[in-house]
Amino acid sequence: MRLRLDEWGAHYQANHKATEKGLLFVETKPSGARVRILNIKPKFHQGIKLKAGPYHLEVSAKGYNTKKVWVKLNAGEDKKLVVRLLPVKNSLNADDFFQSGKVLEETSDYRAAIESYTKAIELKPKEVKFYVKRSEAYVGLAEQYSKDKNNRKSIENYRYAINDTNRIIELLKNDQSKTLVLEIIFMTRSKYYNLLAETYNKNGKHEQAIESYLQAFEDSEVSIRLSSLIGIRPSWNAYLNKGMACLGLKKFKQGIKIFNKALRENLENEVAVKVINWKLDEAYNEYKSEEDLDAAWEMFPSRAAEIHYSNHNYHWAINAATEAIELDSEDALAYLTRGVSHLKLKNNQQALKDFSKAIKINPRDKNGFYYLCNTYYLIHNYQQAIKDCSKCIQQNPSDLLKAEVQSILGGSHYMLGNYQQSIINFNMAIELNPAIPEYYRRRGFAYKRLDNLQQYIMNLKTAAKLGDNIAQDILRDAGINW
């Protein structure tokens, strides 16, 4: 039989398709389980190329029931199969179920994780860590439902998480040796209540949201009190939860005070500062509308001060920072913002007062010490500048800030005639931040005072190459190329 050209093409494609191989991928839970293909000789590996047809798979892992499944692979298909094994009954103890739950939770399989944690709890109903992890899994599942806009199921799982924290509190309430754990659990429950309140609001259940925010506020206060009871500094997360509850309850001024207190006590913690500032910005933007713009700025004078400063509106920044201080006399950041604004306007004495007050509020404030020593340098009080530079370095600032402090030390020693020490300080500044041309120029001036003209010229050339206009003018006037 002879085929026409178009019939021949269709016949070829059909036969070619039938012989084309597919790829097989198998994801196992738990991960790392052994996969075998029972009806062929080649060993299984991820992405194995196989002809179209049925394949008999066996998946096994220690402590789990072996599972056999048939899978059909079509020609040219990339087949992805997920096989979940069940633990062998009576072969796993509570810790085995707990570890299995952690593995499942890491893969965001929260439902399966909850099942494993529940089995662990059934075997050891007084083990606190089992409830902790199950509550986290419930929250993970609640957040998944929230992304799918299923607020009803999200609320349900947040409540399950809170129930687990309730159980932990019940287990530990009479054990004084577990006060630190209780402090963490109350802080955790306050976070869960805040999340629950947000979801209630999304679902239009505003009365329940208010009740949840109130509970979040109360739990965060308990967490802070327990920290004080055992002589440790309260966690910034406890203050964060308390402040968020205040914002949820529309108590903005109280929330601002709480956030500022958290910032004052955690300025050395970059993560805490970033998160708390982010929450302040989030709150500010939420209420910054055309109708209540003035009210929003009135509620957030500390944030307004920072915005004015960044926009070079120093007089406005001073006014806003003063409002923030009137709202909260312990707002160290407001004093710093007002101080640097005064510094920009050359009100050096007023700047010194504000920086000193910021340091009095927070004696670990490296930024306060930096601005203080810089201001003393500007008003030619070099001995005091050196003292405050040393205090700033003791607070372990970043390398860039430490370089600036070494530069102030170098300049102060230069003005006091200690040229060799000045060179040592500029050496350290350059080692910490070699990209600043001014450091090389000023080190060169110190070498010149010691009659080391070769080093003087070399440092000026380096500064000039890095774009320092003063060094370029000096070399140009001397007829020296760089």
C-alpha positions as CSV (number, residue, x, y, z in Angstrom):
1,M,0.0,0.0,0.0
2,R,1.3,3.4,-1.0
3,L,0.7,6.5,1.2
4,R,0.2,10.0,0.0
5,L,2.8,12.5,1.3
6,D,0.5,14.1,3.9
7,E,-0.6,10.6,5.1
8,W,3.0,9.5,5.3
9,G,3.9,12.5,7.5
10,A,1.1,11.8,9.9
11,H,2.0,8.1,10.0
12,Y,5.7,9.0,10.8
13,Q,4.8,11.5,13.5
14,A,2.5,9.0,15.3
15,N,5.1,6.3,15.3
16,H,7.9,8.6,16.3
17,K,5.8,9.9,19.2
18,A,5.1,6.4,20.4
19,T,8.9,5.7,20.7
20,E,9.8,9.0,22.3
21,K,10.9,8.6,26.0
22,G,9.5,10.4,29.0
23,L,11.2,11.5,32.2
24,L,10.2,10.3,35.7
25,F,10.7,12.3,38.9
26,V,9.6,11.0,42.4
27,E,9.5,13.3,45.4
28,T,9.3,11.3,48.7
29,K,8.1,12.3,52.1
30,P,10.1,11.8,54.2
31,S,12.9,13.0,51.8
32,G,15.7,10.5,51.0
33,A,13.4,7.4,50.8
34,R,14.6,4.6,48.5
35,V,12.8,4.4,45.2
36,R,12.9,1.2,43.0
37,I,11.2,0.3,39.7
38,L,10.2,-3.3,40.1
39,N,9.4,-4.3,36.5
40,I,12.6,-3.2,34.8
41,K,16.3,-3.7,35.5
42,P,17.7,-0.2,35.4
43,K,18.1,1.5,38.8
44,F,15.9,4.5,39.5
45,H,17.4,8.0,39.6
46,Q,15.6,11.4,39.4
47,G,14.8,12.2,35.7
48,I,15.3,8.7,34.5
49,K,14.4,8.3,30.8
50,L,11.8,5.6,30.2
51,K,9.8,4.4,27.3
52,A,6.0,5.1,27.4
53,G,4.2,2.5,29.5
54,P,3.3,1.4,33.0
55,Y,5.9,1.1,35.8
56,H,5.7,-0.5,39.2
57,L,7.4,1.7,41.9
58,E,8.4,0.7,45.4
59,V,9.2,3.5,48.0
60,S,10.7,2.6,51.3
61,A,12.3,4.2,54.4
62,K,13.3,3.0,57.8
63,G,10.4,3.4,60.3
64,Y,7.8,3.9,57.6
65,N,5.5,1.5,55.8
66,T,6.7,0.5,52.3
67,K,4.5,1.7,49.5
68,K,4.0,0.3,46.0
69,V,2.3,2.2,43.3
70,W,1.8,1.8,39.5
71,V,2.4,4.8,37.4
72,K,1.8,5.3,33.7
73,L,4.3,7.3,31.7
74,N,3.3,8.8,28.4
75,A,5.6,9.5,25.5
76,G,7.5,12.8,25.9
77,E,6.0,13.4,29.4
78,D,7.9,14.8,32.4
79,K,6.1,12.9,35.1
80,K,6.4,14.3,38.7
81,L,5.1,12.0,41.4
82,V,4.8,12.7,45.1
83,V,4.7,9.7,47.5
84,R,4.1,10.1,51.2
85,L,5.0,7.2,53.5
86,L,3.2,6.6,56.8
87,P,5.1,5.8,59.9
88,V,5.0,2.1,61.0
89,K,2.4,1.8,63.8
90,N,3.9,1.2,67.3
91,S,7.4,1.4,65.9
92,L,7.9,5.1,66.5
93,N,8.2,6.8,69.8
94,A,7.1,10.4,70.6
95,D,10.4,11.9,69.6
96,D,10.3,10.1,66.3
97,F,7.0,11.6,65.5
98,F,8.3,15.0,66.7
99,Q,11.3,14.8,64.4
100,S,9.1,13.7,61.5
101,G,6.8,16.7,62.2
102,K,9.8,19.1,62.0
103,V,10.9,17.7,58.6
104,L,7.4,18.1,57.3
105,E,7.1,21.6,58.6
106,E,10.3,22.6,56.9
107,T,8.7,21.6,53.6
108,S,5.6,23.7,54.5
109,D,3.5,20.5,54.7
110,Y,1.8,21.9,57.8
111,R,-1.2,19.5,57.8
112,A,1.1,16.4,57.9
113,A,3.4,18.1,60.4
114,I,0.4,18.8,62.7
115,E,-0.6,15.1,62.4
116,S,2.9,14.0,63.5
117,Y,3.1,16.5,66.4
118,T,-0.4,15.4,67.5
119,K,0.8,11.7,67.6
120,A,3.8,12.8,69.7
121,I,1.5,14.7,72.1
122,E,-0.7,11.6,72.4
123,L,2.3,9.6,73.6
124,K,3.8,12.4,75.8
125,P,1.0,14.9,76.7
126,K,3.2,17.0,79.0
127,E,6.1,17.6,76.6
128,V,6.1,21.4,76.1
129,K,8.2,21.5,72.9
130,F,5.6,19.3,71.1
131,Y,2.9,22.0,71.7
132,V,5.4,24.8,70.8
133,K,6.1,23.2,67.4
134,R,2.5,22.3,66.7
135,S,1.4,25.8,67.4
136,E,4.0,27.1,64.9
137,A,2.6,24.6,62.3
138,Y,-0.9,25.8,63.0
139,V,0.3,29.4,62.4
140,G,2.0,28.3,59.1
141,L,-1.3,26.7,58.0
142,A,-3.3,29.8,59.0
143,E,-1.0,32.0,56.9
144,Q,-1.5,29.6,53.9
145,Y,-5.2,30.0,54.3
146,S,-4.8,33.7,54.6
147,K,-3.0,33.9,51.3
148,D,-5.8,32.0,49.7
149,K,-8.2,34.5,51.2
150,N,-9.9,31.8,53.3
151,N,-10.1,33.9,56.5
152,R,-12.5,31.5,58.2
153,K,-10.0,28.6,58.1
154,S,-7.2,31.0,58.9
155,I,-9.0,32.2,62.1
156,E,-9.6,28.5,63.0
157,N,-6.0,27.6,62.9
158,Y,-4.8,30.7,64.7
159,R,-7.2,29.7,67.5
160,Y,-5.7,26.2,67.5
161,A,-2.2,27.7,67.9
162,I,-3.4,29.8,70.8
163,N,-5.0,26.8,72.4
164,D,-1.6,25.1,72.3
165,T,0.1,28.1,74.1
166,N,-2.8,28.0,76.6
167,R,-1.9,24.3,77.3
168,I,1.8,25.2,77.8
169,I,1.0,28.0,80.3
170,E,-1.2,25.5,82.2
171,L,1.6,23.0,82.3
172,L,4.2,25.5,83.5
173,K,2.3,28.0,85.7
174,N,3.4,26.4,89.0
175,D,7.0,25.7,88.0
176,Q,9.2,28.7,89.0
177,S,12.2,27.2,87.3
178,K,10.4,27.7,84.0
179,T,9.8,31.4,84.3
180,L,12.0,32.2,81.3
181,V,10.0,29.7,79.1
182,L,6.8,31.2,80.3
183,E,8.0,34.7,79.4
184,I,8.7,33.4,75.8
185,I,5.3,31.7,75.6
186,F,3.4,34.8,76.7
187,M,5.3,36.8,74.1
188,T,4.5,34.1,71.5
189,R,0.8,34.1,72.4
190,S,0.7,37.9,72.1
191,K,2.0,37.6,68.6
192,Y,-0.7,35.0,67.7
193,Y,-3.4,37.2,69.1
194,N,-2.2,40.1,67.0
195,L,-2.3,37.9,63.9
196,L,-5.8,36.6,64.9
197,A,-7.0,40.2,65.3
198,E,-5.7,41.2,61.9
199,T,-7.6,38.3,60.3
200,Y,-10.8,39.1,62.3
201,N,-10.6,42.6,60.8
202,K,-10.2,41.2,57.3
203,N,-13.3,39.1,57.9
204,G,-15.3,42.1,59.2
205,K,-15.4,40.8,62.8
206,H,-14.2,44.0,64.4
207,E,-15.4,43.3,68.0
208,Q,-13.5,40.0,68.1
209,A,-10.5,41.8,66.6
210,I,-10.6,44.4,69.5
211,E,-10.8,41.5,72.1
212,S,-7.8,39.8,70.5
213,Y,-5.7,43.0,70.4
214,L,-6.5,43.6,74.1
215,Q,-5.3,40.1,74.9
216,A,-2.2,40.6,72.8
217,F,-1.5,43.8,74.8
218,E,-2.0,42.0,78.1
219,D,0.2,39.0,77.1
220,S,3.0,41.2,76.0
221,E,2.8,43.1,79.4
222,V,3.0,39.8,81.2
223,S,6.0,38.8,79.1
224,I,7.8,42.1,80.0
225,R,7.0,41.7,83.7
226,L,8.3,38.1,83.8
227,S,11.6,39.3,82.2
228,S,12.0,41.9,84.9
229,L,11.2,39.3,87.5
230,I,14.1,37.1,86.5
231,G,16.5,40.0,85.9
232,I,16.8,40.1,82.2
233,R,16.0,42.8,79.6
234,P,12.6,42.2,78.0
235,S,12.7,41.0,74.4
236,W,12.2,43.7,71.8
237,N,9.6,41.3,70.3
238,A,7.5,41.7,73.4
239,Y,7.6,45.5,72.9
240,L,6.9,45.1,69.2
241,N,3.8,42.9,69.9
242,K,2.6,45.5,72.5
243,G,3.1,48.4,70.1
244,M,1.3,46.6,67.3
245,A,-1.7,45.8,69.6
246,C,-1.8,49.6,70.5
247,L,-1.9,50.5,66.8
248,G,-4.7,47.9,66.2
249,L,-6.6,49.6,69.0
250,K,-6.0,53.0,67.5
251,K,-3.9,54.1,70.5
252,F,-1.2,55.6,68.3
253,K,0.6,57.8,70.9
254,Q,0.9,54.9,73.3
255,G,2.1,52.7,70.5
256,I,4.8,55.3,69.5
257,K,6.0,55.4,73.1
258,I,6.3,51.7,73.2
259,F,8.2,51.5,69.8
260,N,10.6,54.2,70.9
261,K,11.3,52.4,74.2
262,A,12.1,49.3,72.2
263,L,14.4,51.3,69.9
264,R,16.2,52.9,72.9
265,E,16.9,49.6,74.5
266,N,18.0,47.8,71.3
267,L,20.0,50.3,69.3
268,E,22.8,47.8,69.1
269,N,20.5,45.2,67.5
270,E,20.3,46.0,63.8
271,V,17.5,43.5,63.1
272,A,15.4,45.0,65.9
273,V,15.9,48.6,64.7
274,K,15.1,47.6,61.2
275,V,11.9,45.8,62.1
276,I,10.6,48.4,64.6
277,N,11.3,51.2,62.2
278,W,9.5,49.3,59.4
279,K,6.5,48.9,61.7
280,L,6.5,52.6,62.5
281,D,6.7,53.4,58.7
282,E,3.9,50.9,58.0
283,A,1.7,52.5,60.7
284,Y,2.5,56.0,59.5
285,N,1.6,55.2,55.9
286,E,-1.6,53.5,56.9
287,Y,-3.0,56.7,58.4
288,K,-1.3,59.1,56.1
289,S,-4.3,60.0,53.9
290,E,-5.4,63.3,52.4
291,E,-8.0,63.8,55.1
292,D,-5.9,63.2,58.2
293,L,-2.4,64.0,56.9
294,D,-1.8,66.6,59.7
295,A,-3.2,64.3,62.3
296,A,-0.9,61.5,61.1
297,W,2.2,63.8,61.3
298,E,1.1,64.9,64.8
299,M,0.8,61.2,65.8
300,F,4.3,60.4,64.5
301,P,6.5,63.5,65.2
302,S,9.6,61.4,65.6
303,R,9.2,59.9,62.2
304,A,8.3,63.3,60.8
305,A,11.6,64.7,62.2
306,E,13.6,62.1,60.4
307,I,11.8,62.8,57.1
308,H,12.4,66.5,57.5
309,Y,16.1,65.9,58.3
310,S,16.6,63.7,55.3
311,N,15.0,66.4,53.1
312,H,17.4,69.0,54.6
313,N,14.5,70.9,56.3
314,Y,16.5,71.3,59.5
315,H,14.3,73.9,61.2
316,W,11.2,71.7,60.6
317,A,13.1,68.7,61.8
318,I,14.0,70.5,65.0
319,N,10.3,71.4,65.5
320,A,9.1,67.8,64.9
321,A,11.8,66.3,67.1
322,T,10.8,68.7,69.9
323,E,7.2,67.6,69.6
324,A,8.4,64.0,69.8
325,I,10.3,64.8,73.0
326,E,7.2,66.5,74.5
327,L,5.3,63.3,73.7
328,D,8.0,61.0,75.1
329,S,10.8,62.6,77.1
330,E,12.9,59.4,76.9
331,D,12.9,59.3,73.1
332,A,16.7,59.1,72.4
333,L,16.3,59.0,68.7
334,A,14.4,62.3,68.8
335,Y,17.2,63.9,70.7
336,L,19.7,62.6,68.2
337,T,17.7,63.9,65.2
338,R,17.3,67.3,66.8
339,G,21.0,67.4,67.7
340,V,22.2,66.6,64.2
341,S,19.7,69.2,62.8
342,H,21.2,71.8,65.2
343,L,24.7,70.7,64.1
344,K,23.7,71.4,60.4
345,L,22.6,74.9,61.4
346,K,25.8,75.4,63.4
347,N,24.0,75.5,66.7
348,N,26.8,73.5,68.2
349,Q,26.1,74.1,71.9
350,Q,22.4,73.1,71.5
351,A,23.6,70.0,69.6
352,L,25.9,69.1,72.5
353,K,23.0,69.2,74.9
354,D,20.9,67.0,72.8
355,F,23.6,64.4,72.2
356,S,24.5,64.3,75.9
357,K,20.8,63.8,76.7
358,A,20.5,60.9,74.2
359,I,23.6,59.2,75.7
360,K,22.1,59.7,79.2
361,I,19.0,57.9,78.1
362,N,21.0,55.1,76.4
363,P,24.6,54.9,77.6
364,R,25.3,52.3,74.9
365,D,24.4,54.6,72.0
366,K,27.4,54.6,69.7
367,N,25.8,57.1,67.4
368,G,25.3,59.5,70.3
369,F,29.0,59.3,71.2
370,Y,30.1,59.7,67.6
371,Y,28.1,62.9,67.2
372,L,29.3,64.1,70.6
373,C,33.0,63.7,69.8
374,N,32.5,65.2,66.3
375,T,30.8,68.3,67.8
376,Y,33.6,68.7,70.4
377,Y,36.1,68.5,67.5
378,L,34.2,71.2,65.6
379,I,34.3,73.6,68.5
380,H,38.0,72.9,69.0
381,N,37.7,71.0,72.3
382,Y,40.1,68.4,71.2
383,Q,40.8,66.8,74.6
384,Q,37.1,66.1,75.1
385,A,36.7,64.9,71.6
386,I,39.4,62.3,72.2
387,K,37.7,61.1,75.4
388,D,34.3,60.7,73.7
389,C,36.0,59.0,70.7
390,S,37.3,56.3,73.1
391,K,33.8,55.9,74.6
392,C,32.4,55.4,71.1
393,I,34.9,52.7,70.2
394,Q,34.1,50.9,73.4
395,Q,30.5,50.4,72.0
396,N,31.8,48.3,69.1
397,P,30.5,50.4,66.2
398,S,30.6,49.3,62.6
399,D,33.9,49.5,60.6
400,L,32.7,52.6,58.7
401,L,31.7,54.5,61.9
402,K,34.9,53.3,63.6
403,A,36.9,54.8,60.6
404,E,35.2,58.1,61.1
405,V,36.0,58.1,64.8
406,Q,39.7,57.3,64.1
407,S,39.6,60.2,61.7
408,I,38.4,62.5,64.4
409,L,41.1,61.1,66.8
410,G,43.7,61.8,64.1
411,G,42.5,65.3,63.5
412,S,42.4,66.0,67.3
413,H,45.9,64.7,67.9
414,Y,47.1,66.8,64.9
415,M,45.6,70.0,66.3
416,L,47.3,69.1,69.7
417,G,50.7,68.7,67.9
418,N,50.8,64.9,68.4
419,Y,51.6,64.2,64.7
420,Q,52.9,60.7,65.1
421,Q,49.8,59.6,67.0
422,S,47.7,61.4,64.3
423,I,49.4,59.3,61.6
424,I,48.6,56.1,63.6
425,N,44.9,57.1,63.8
426,F,44.7,57.9,60.1
427,N,46.4,54.6,59.3
428,M,43.6,52.8,61.2
429,A,40.9,54.9,59.5
430,I,42.3,54.0,56.1
431,E,42.6,50.3,57.0
432,L,38.9,50.3,58.0
433,N,37.7,52.4,55.0
434,P,40.4,52.9,52.3
435,A,38.0,54.7,49.9
436,I,37.9,58.1,51.7
437,P,40.4,60.6,50.1
438,E,40.3,63.0,53.0
439,Y,42.0,60.4,55.3
440,Y,45.1,60.3,53.0
441,R,45.3,64.1,52.6
442,R,45.1,64.7,56.4
443,R,47.7,61.9,57.0
444,G,49.9,63.7,54.5
445,F,49.6,66.9,56.4
446,A,50.8,65.1,59.5
447,Y,53.8,63.7,57.6
448,K,54.6,67.2,56.4
449,R,54.7,68.4,60.0
450,L,57.3,65.7,60.7
451,D,59.3,66.9,57.6
452,N,58.6,63.6,55.7
453,L,57.9,65.3,52.4
454,Q,58.0,62.1,50.4
455,Q,55.2,60.6,52.4
456,Y,53.4,64.0,52.3
457,I,53.4,64.0,48.4
458,M,52.5,60.3,48.2
459,N,49.4,60.7,50.4
460,L,48.4,63.8,48.5
461,K,48.6,61.9,45.2
462,T,46.5,59.1,46.5
463,A,43.9,61.6,47.8
464,A,43.9,63.4,44.4
465,K,43.4,60.1,42.5
466,L,40.4,59.4,44.7
467,G,38.9,62.8,43.7
468,D,40.0,65.1,46.6
469,N,39.8,68.7,45.2
470,I,42.1,70.2,47.9
471,A,44.8,67.7,47.2
472,Q,44.5,68.2,43.5
473,D,44.8,72.0,43.9
474,I,47.9,71.7,46.1
475,L,49.6,69.3,43.6
476,R,48.5,71.4,40.6
477,D,50.0,74.6,42.2
478,A,53.2,72.7,42.9
479,G,53.4,71.5,39.3
480,I,53.1,67.8,40.3
481,N,51.1,65.3,38.3
482,W,49.1,62.6,40.1
